């Protein structure tokens, strides 16, 4: 290739030919010299860039492995990296939605083998700090955990990798079989970079099944309906509290009160059955709870409360600690399995009356939504629903998002700016966390809706199956942009207000006097907004008129259930005392002629 000098020489020789050469030509003659200087400078620039690159430290990376002695592999799952500044407990127990949370990062692993390093770097998504590169320099207690996934070959032909519940109620930090490391105190400095290494060296042990006692019984069954859907044996379970006199009156039959709510290891109803006074060292909220549990035991065995079979359902699944007790394209036919398999089995074994007029529902939050949904979806199978602080019953107020009209779930959008939407609040209105922040936490815990937490649970229950076999996203988990086609599916299948309005001519007569809703008007998650919309919609119905009731407690948070003047703790521990007598009175008032009242001894 010719040199720079040889390429410009002809121009230099031609310059004198134009005596007193024109100014334009003179400028043209100087351009090659400028180009030459620029070209000669390029090697210097490259040299400086290479020198700077050589001087820059490598980016911060944290590599995680596991040994063959722990698991033969390969493994699928969500690998979590946890950082904490608080030595009080392991970092895996310090991740929350509130401002006091510690730090977590997430990484999907597929066919991960023993000794192979899975690496966290600046690209791994984090919460509340979004990137490892943004972590302040300092000393941290560092821990890693693998939420192990199971491969499901579903009846619809989809093959999905999901975290199976293993008796813990879909808690990733306590799930038996999950691998984790002992916390180490390490110094992290993104500015200095470098690579740190962690090894998963422990496995969370199995959880024993709760034992039967004289009062508390357990029933577990392999559900044919759910097993067919999931392509493997799938269990449903119930915890049942027997009424006083059950052993002494073998010919008596009993009404059934179904408590709906989150996973409970060994509890029939919202309050544990404590057969002894509070522990001597109990104080504050713990003492109040234990006192309420003991009072419930005394009232129950002493015959002060009406006699029911009191039942709670264990229906944790690969997406959440609770199925929402309805049939779902992603979670399976839990509504059918509960009403056709589990409840009849409980009534057969424990001498339930086994007829719709003798079954009632109650529950709060998730259980509040389930209580209403099951009464609406199965109007003759149950005879009354007492729903407290229910999850969104009208998707025009999905917390504070209108999924049908709003363009974005995370931000209120304007022409010049955007304002973050709150996710939760205190009773005085102070924001605890935002929608973007709460949803990012779940995305860190699991992609494809696999966090095992609330927003992903709603999506799994309410959405159609997506193209990838996982729940279709109601909104983009990173941006919050809403998919209104998915929202339309939600409306047709699970919007309780819409369903009631659409089918009121049929449902109205079947639901006469059966719907009872209670909520605090400063609900922590803004759930009172949807309850008001539901009440307005039902108040407008005239053929027939709505005959249920709504109750609001000014200033009360999630989940107020009792006397509006009581504290949240007092309301919680007295819920059975308040509602069981009301439910029994309703059953007696609506019992058919010659109804079985053998339980009235």
N, C-alpha and C positions, 0 to 999 in steps of 0.2 A: 504494500500500500504506500503511495507517495507520502512524503513528509509534509507537514504543514508549510514548511519553508518552500519546498519545490512547487506546491500548488499555488502559492501567491506570487512567485517570481515573475511570470509573464505580465501580470498587472503592473508590477514595479517597473519593468523595462518599458512598458507602453506609456507611462505617465508623462515623460518629457515631450513626447510627440505633440502634445497640445501645448504650444508655448503659452505660458500664462494661463494654464488649464482652468477651465471654468470651475466655479464653486461647487456646482452639483457633482462634477467628476471628482473633485477633491474629497467631498464627503464620502462618495462611493469608495474611494481608494482607502479611506481610513477604516471602513467596516471590517475588512479582514484582520487588521491588527487587533481590533477589539475582540473579534471572535477568537483570535489566537490567545489573547490573554485569558479569556474565559475558559478555553479548552485547557490551557496550561494549569488553571486553578482547580479543575475537576479532580485530579489525583489528590490534591491537598484536602479537598472537601471529603473525599472518600476516606482518606487517612484519618481525618479528625473523627468521622462517623464511626470508623472501625475502632478507633481508640476509645471513644465514648462507650461503645457497645462492650468493649473488653473491660472497661472500668465499672459498668453497671452491674449490680449484684443480680443473681438469678431470681426470678419471682418466687414468692413464698408458695410452697407446696406442702401438703400433708398427705403422706402415702399410708394406706391402711392395708393390712394383710390378715389372713387367718390361717392357722395351721391345720394339717390333715387330721391331727388327733382330735380336733374339735368337730370337724365335719369333712367327709370325704369329697364333698362337692360334686359337680358344680352347683352353684347357688344363684338364684334370681332374687332380687329384692331392692329395697331402698336403703342405701347406706347413709347414715346420719352422722355428722360431726358436731359435737356439742362443746361449747366454751362457756365457762362460768367464772365469775369473780368471787363466788360465795362457796366456802368449803363446808357449809352446814349439811348438805346432802349431795348425792351424785348429780352431775349436770343433767342426766336424762330425766330427772324429776323436777327440773326448774324451768321448763318451757311452758309459757302461758300466753293468753291473749292480752294481759294487762301490761302496764308500763314496767313492771318489775321483772319481766321475763329476762332470761339469759339468752345466749346466742346459739343458733342452729344453722347448719348447712345440709343440703341434701344432694344425693347423686344416685341415679339408677345404675344397677349392675346387672349384667346378663351373662350367664355361663361363667360366673366368677369361680376361679379354681384356687385351691390352697397354695399359698406362697405368691400368688399373683397380686401385684399392687394396684389398688384402686386409688386414684389421686384426686384430691381436692385442690383446686387452684382458683384463680380470680374469676373463672367462668362459672363456678358452682354457685347456684342461687342460695341466698341466705335470708334469715329473719332474726331480729329486726334489721341488722345491718345487711345490705344486699349482697356484698361481695367480700371475700377474704382479703382483698387488697385494701378495704376500707376499715379493717379492724384496727383499733388503736394499739400502738406498741405497748406491751406489758406482759405480766405473768398471768396465766390462766390455768384453771383446772380443765383439762382436755379429755374428752371421752368420745369413743366411736361406738355405734350400734347398727346392726343390720336387721331391718324388719324383713324377715324371710317371706318370699312369695311362694304360693302353691299354684301349679298349673291346673286350670279347670277346663274340661271339654264339655261345654254346655249343650243342652238339648237343641238349641237353635243353631248349632254348628259352629259357634264362636269358641275360640281358644283364647283364654285370658289368664294373665298372671296377677294374682290377688293375695293380700294378706289374710289367710284363714284365721278366724277366731279360734282360740284354743282354751276357752274357759275363763278368759280374763276380761271379756267385755270389750274387745277391740281396742286395747291400750298398748300401743307399740312399745312403750317403755317397761311393760310388765309381761309381755306376751311370751309364754313358754316356747322354747325352741329358738328364740332370737339370740343372736350372738352379740356380745359387747365386750368392751375393754374396761379394765380398772382405770379410774381417773388418774391422770398424771399432771403434775404441775410443770408447765412448760412456758418458756419465753417466746412470744410471737412478735415479730417486727416486720411488717410488709416492706418497709424501706430497705431493710438489710436482706430480706429474702431468705433463700435456702430451703432445704427440705427436711421435714420432721417425719418420723415414722411411728405408727401405732400398730399394735397387734390385737385383734379380737382374741381374748383368751378365756372367755367365760360364756356359759349358756344359761339362759333363764330356765329354771326347773319347772316341771309340770305343777299344776294346781290340783289338789285333791278335790273330788266331788264332795259337796256338803253332806253331812250325815242326817238321817232322819232322827227326829225326837218324838216325844209323845204328842206334841202340838203341831210341829212343822214337818210336812211330808214333801217328797220330791217325786216327780214323775218325768221320765225321759222316754221319748219315742223316736224312732227313725221314721221320718216323714216320707211316705211314698211320693207325694207330690213334689216336695223340695228335692228329694234325691234324684228324681227324673230330670228336673230342671238343671241341677248343678252337675250331673253326671258322676256323682259319688254319694255315698250314704251321708245324709244330712239330718241332724238331730234338732228337734224342738223339745223344750223342757218347760215345766211349770213348778212353782213352789206354792204349796197349799197350806193355809192355816186352818186347822180343824176347829169347829165351834165347841164350846163346853157342852158336855153331855153326849158327844158323838159316840163314845164307847158304850155308854149306858142305855142308849136308845137305838138299837140296831135296826129298827123298822122306820126310823125317821129319815126324811129326805129334806134337802136344804136348797135354798136359792144360792145362786152364784154371783159374787161381786168380783169382777175382773179389774184389777188395778193395772193400768197401762203406764209405762214409763221406761226409763233407761235400764240397762243391764243391772241386775242385782244378784250378787253371789248367793245369798241365802236369806231372802226376805220376801214375805207375802204381804204386799201392801206398801205404803209409803213410809211406814215406821217399823223399825226392827222390834222384834218381840223379846224384850229384855226381862228375864225372870228374877232380877235382883236389883237392889237400889243402886244409885250411881256409885262409881268407884270412889274410895276416900280421897284420892288425889285429883279427882275431876273438878274442873273449875271453868267458869265462863260458859261459852257456847257448848263445850263438850258436856258439862254437867247438865245444862238445860236439855240437850238432846237425850242424854241417858235417863234423866228424870221423866221426860215425856214417854220414852220407850217403856219404862217400868210402869208408868201410870196406865199405858195402853194394855200391858200384860194384866195388871190388876183388874181393869175394867172388863177385859175380855173373859178371863177365866172366872171372874166374879158374877158374870151374867148381866152386867149393866148395859151391854150393847146387844143389838139384835143378832140372832144366830144366822151366820152366813158360812158358806165355804168361801174363804177369802183367797184369791188366786192372783199371782203375778206370773208373767210370761218371760221366759228366757229365749230370745230370738235374735241374738247377735249373729252377724253374717259377715261375708268378706268386705262389705263396705262400711259397716257401722255397728254400734253395739245394740242396735234395735232395727227392726225391719219396717217400721211404721205400720205394720199390721194390715197391709193392703197388698194386692197383687201388683207386681211391677215387672216391666220388661227386662230390667237389669238385675234385680234382686231375687225375683221369683214369686211364685204364688203363695205368699205368706198369708194373705187374707183367707184364701180357701183352706190352707193347711191349718190355720188356727181355728176356724169355725167348723171345719169338717172332720178334723183329726184330733187336735189337742183338747179343745174344750169338751167334746163328747167323751174322750178318754178319761178326763178328770172327773166328769160327772158320773161315769160308770163306776170308777174305782172308789170314789168317796161319797157315793149316794147323793148326787145332785138330783134335783127335780127334773132337769133335762128338757125344759120347755122355755120358749122365748119370754113368756111373761115373768119368769123367775130368774132372768139374767139381767144384770146391770153393769155399767162401765163407769170408771172414774180414773182420773189421772191428771198430771200437770205437765206443761211444756210440751216436749215430744209426746208424752202420754195424753196431754190435753187434745192435741190434734188427732191422735189415734182414737181417742174416745169418741170424738165427734164423727170422724171418718167411718169408723166401724158401725156406729148407729145409723149413719146415712147410707152407707153401702149395703148394710144388712139390717134393714129397718124392722123386720119381724123377728130376727134372731135375738135381738136385745130389746130391753124394755126401759131404757133410760140411760142418759149420758150426762155425767157431771164433769165438765171440762174446765180445768183451771189453767190460766195463762197459756192458751194453746199456741203452738207454732202457727205461722201465717195461714189464716183461714180464707183469705182473699188476696190473690196475687197482684192486685192493684196496690197492695201495701205489703210487699214481700220484705218484711222489716220496713225500710223506708223507700224501697224501690218499686216502681210500677213496671213490672217486666213486660207489659204490653205496649207501653208508650215511651218510657225513658230510653234514650240511646245508650246510656252507660250506667253501670251499677256502682262504680267507684267514685265518679266525679259529677258534680253539678256543673254543666258546661255553659260558658258564656262566650261572647265574641272576643274578649280580651284575656280571659283567665278561666281557671277552673277551681272549684272549691271541693275539698274532700268530703265525702259522705261519711257520717258516723256509723259505726257498727253497734256500739253499746254505750251506755251512759249510767251515771249514778242517779239516785232518786232526785237529786237537786239539779240534774241536767248537765253536769260536767261529762265531757266525752272521755270514755275509757280507751277505746281504740277505733280505728277507721275501717271502712269496708276493704280498701286496698290492702291494708296491713293484715287484717284477719284472713283474707283470702290468700295472701302471699305466704302466710304461715302454713296454710294447708297445702299449697303448691310445693313448698319445701319438704313437707312430710310425705308427699306422694304425687306424682304426675298421673294423668288420666283419671283423676278423681279418686285416687287411692290413699288419701290421707287418713281415712277412718274417722274424719271429723265432720262438723255440722254442715257446712256449705256443700261439701262433696256428698254428704248423705242425702240431702234434699235433691241434689242433681241426680243421684243414682236412683232414687225412688221415683221421681217425677218425670224423668226424661225418657225418650225413646233410646234404643241402642244406636250408638254412633257407627260410622263406617269402619272404625278400627275395632269394634266389638266392645268398647267401653262406653259409658254413658255419654250421650250427645251433650256438648257443653252449652249451658244456658247463657254463659258469657265467656269471653276470652279471659282465661285466668290471669294473664299478665296486664291486659289493658282495661278489662271491665266492659268491653263493647258487647251489647246484648244481642243474641240471636233470636229474633222475634218469631221465626218458624218453630223453634224449640218451645218458646213461650206459648205459642198457640196449642201445641200438644199438651203442655202443662194445664192450660185452661180447660180443655175438653175432658181431661182424665182426673185431675186432682184438685182443682180449685173448688173448695167446698161451697163457697158462696155461689159461684156460677152453677154448680151442679144443682143446688137447692132451687135457685131461680128457674133454671131450665126445666126441671122435672117436678116443680112444686105441685102441680095438679095431682100427680101420683103420690109423691112423697109426703105432702102436707098431711093427709089423713093418717098415714102410717106413723108419723112423728109427733102426733098430738101429745103435748105435755112431756116430751122426752128429752128436749134439748135444754141444757142449763149451762151457761157460760159465765165464768168469773175471771177478772183480770185486774191488775193494778194499773192505774192510769199513768204511772211513770214506769211502765215495764222497762226493764234493763235493755231489752232488744226491740223496743218500739212495737211490741206485738199488740198492744191495745189499739193501734190504728186500724188493723184489719178487723178486729172484733167490732169496732164501731161501724165499719162498713158492712159487716155481716148483719148487725142489728138493724141498720137502716134498710137493707134489702129485705129482710124478713118482715119488718114493720109495714112495708108496702104491699105485702101479699094479703089478699082478701078472700081468696077461694081455695082453701079455707084460711082463716086468720091464724097467725102464729100464736101458739099458746105456751111456749117455753119462757125462759127468763134470762136476763143479763144482769150482772152485778159488777160494779166498778168500785175500786177503792182509791180515792184520791191520794196521790203521793206515794203509793206503794210500788215496790219494784217487782221484778221477776223472782220468785214465783209466789205471789200472795195467794193463799188458799182459804184462810179462815176468817175470823173476826177482823173487820177492817181496822179496828183499834189495836189489834194485837201486833207484836213484833213478828218479823218474818220467821224466826225460829219457833215462836209460840204457835203461829199459824201452821207451820209444818208438822209439829208433833201432835197437834190436835185435829188433823184432818179426818182421821177415822171417826173420832168422837162426833165431829160435826155432820159428816155425810152419811154414815151407815144408818142412823135412825131415819133420816130423810128418805133414803133409798128403800128401806124396809116399808115405810109408810106408803110410798108410791106403789110398791109391789102389791101390798094388801089392797090398796084402792082400785087397782086395775086387774086383780086376779079374776080368772073366769069362774063361773059357777062350778061348785064341787071341786075347787082347786085343792091340791095337796098342801095342807097346812100343818103337817105332822111336825114341822120344825118349831111350832109355836108351843113348846112344852115349858 
